[in-house]
């Protein structure tokens, strides 16, 4: 704007205008005293006001020419005054234009106005221009006949839509409210199957591209997964789109198991087809007639019976929309948008499909808790209830908007914290909302997992908000979770392989492990879920997820024994890795230079981890499957031997023996003696013999520390009761094993000065009770066996020096020694495994100890 024309409307007011122009520079209006200096100052300003005052007194129609030095100072002010009228006027001209020249001039005027608004940073111009241009896309209406032909025939509409997308792609920073108009047009193009292939390719590559991480492992798991029948007849529970994909032939070997290799367009089309199938049974012949009538407007029907002129018009429409509009750049280049424009775009994408049903409130204990995935039977909710809950929502549009939203998030990973709050609310409304379409729920869950896969490795600072979103997935509708269990399991495998080192919160690992267990309930998804757990156990064990991984491993072992016998060996191998990791982690702390407070924290954590490991292994020792019991007892022996090297507190060892190991030993001994035990638990006597060996070895190794504990008398009574039950089982081998174990314990207690006449506690005479039980187990067990002259084997051991290393307690009356033991503080007051893991994580976060994710066995 190089020239500014001031026209005086009334010559009689010339003197008044001259006075005004003279007063303005002398007494300018100010809102406050803090207002800065005027834009035009100095001699140039004085001269300009003087010229205006002089020219204001001249005749009507005269104009002034400002000096070149001050012309630009009025451009922004004048543009703010005239842009609204100009844009609306050009819109009217464009609407009434009948020649191509007028159309081009009006469109060029709108483009120039938008460019000037971007230059002068004036809001509202781009929105008004887009709003004017969007009116000319009315021909692209799915409810009208031949929309492609009508749009291609209207050259003005084609030029207007092309200019609209040109403005949006070039000057998107200035767009605010008109993003809604842009999204509305994109959704209509999707319904007409007119979206450019470049946009579909963008959705496929950014969001729904087949994950390459973990594909080979998942394929290997699937190859060995065909073991055991599908529970509840669930082999036919696949969704209709999965079945359609299976009919086309085998999937590419590069894809993850259980995830159909579909493009974004195919996925949305399958969802639309399933929705039509759901409603096809209502209304009978009337709806079938309506469906046939709508089919006459399908693109395939129009292309089959179109004339040459109509084909040319359709080709022109496709050329404009696919080649000239560059719709994909609106979302691909969103990373260049300003903050306000990007937030407006995200808000428009979220609100475009309509108001989603509000999810129920989420309690503190419910969030991320997950649950057991049910079978498909009994979880089909009413279709009418779902429809009523989502009135006014275009589910097909919601599918596309979800894809676009994920693309925008992935393209703006640096501003994820800015965009995440509304996105999280939107995903929560989809996943947890009542009556939301199942295909949309599945897409939201998988998309959320994809976000974690892609963003966690490159944006560690955004881990917490992303993993908070991961807590939504276990809250899936049971029916949706069952149908899509294979897909979710494959995505979880890719997630743990790509991003598990970046999961550094215990609640996040709890959500991940719950999700792995939940998907494993469906037989087809079990191998992939198992592979995800194996990856965590073999590659990414930490103090934060050790307890969770141990619990999940026991879950998989129990399910494999019942439903997947071919996967049982792979599941049992997890126990060895979990036991070896605990030993390696404890060894890595030996030379870390810990402070006394840190030593106490890690000592408590190691003790609690060991105690939980013994508890889980003892639980498996009661399993009906012999192979499971044998593996559990073998790892129990390893854990019992490793307790001393781990530095497990004596109180934890005492609790582990008394509360974890001895109860299953006594229970299994009673089962061996009962009738019909061989049917429920075959070869239970083998497991009892192994448990006797575990208890005996643990006591012999830890006895010097255990006798100093105030709970040792109780522990000793429990040991006598368990060995007595094993000897009374009626099995000769068990009787001999119990007698041999008790004999070794009696000799060691006597040599330590504990087993002496008068040994008792507040309730029992332990000396008499011990020999009473020992005599019931074996007649050869009596006080005389403690003498080397009576026991030749004991005499030979002393001569060989085998008993010289046993510690000797101070020689004092047993009653006084027991009283002193009871006065000592109990060292087994240890927090729960979860609290211990949290304490270790806090200590490692302080930088005192390096975080060890994988300890060498």
Buried (B, 14 or more C-beta within 10 A) or exposed (E): EEEBEEEBEEEEEBEEBBEEBBEEBEEEEEEEEEEEEEEBEEEBBEBBBEBBBEBBBBEEEEEBEBEEEBBEBBBBEEBBEEBEEBBEEBBEBBEEBEEEEBBBBBBEBBBEBBBBBBEBEBEBBBBBBBBBBBBBBBBBBBEEEBBBBBBBBBEBBBBBBBBBBBBBBBBBBBBBBBBBBBBBBBBBBBBBEBBBEBBBEBBBEBBBEBBEBBBEBBBEBBEEBEBBEBBBEBEEBBBEBBEBBEEEEEBEEEBBBBBBBBBBBBBBBBBBBBBEEBEEEEEEEEBEEEEEEEEEBEBEEBEEEBEEEBBBBBEBBBEBBBEBBBBBBBBBBBBEBEEEBBBBBBBBBBBBBBEBBEBEEBEEEBBBEBBEBBBBEEBEBEEEEBBEBBEEBBBBBBBBBBBBBBBBBBBBBEBBEEBBEBBBBBBBBBBBBBBBBBBBBBBBBBBBBBBBBBBBEEBEEBBBBBBBBBBBBBBBBBBBBBBBBBBBBBBBBBBBBBBBBBBBBBBBBBBBBBBBBBBBBBBBBBBBBBBBBBBBBEEBBBBBBBBBBBBBBBBBBBBBBBBBEEBBEBBBBBBBBBBBBBBBBBBBBEEEEBEEEBEEBBBBBBBBBBBBBBBBBBBBBBBEBBBBBBBBBBBBBBBBBBBEEBBBBBBBBBBBBBBBBBBBBBBBBBBBBEEEBEEEBBBBBBBBBBBBBBBBBBBBBBBBBBBBBBBBBBBBBBBBBBBBBBBBBEBEEBBBBBBBBBBEBBBBBBBBBBBBEEBBBEEBEBBEBBBEBBEBBBEEBEBEBBEBEEBEEBEEBEEEEEBEEBEEBEEEEBEEBBEEBBEEEEBBEBBEBBEBBBBBBEBBEEEBBEBBBEBEE
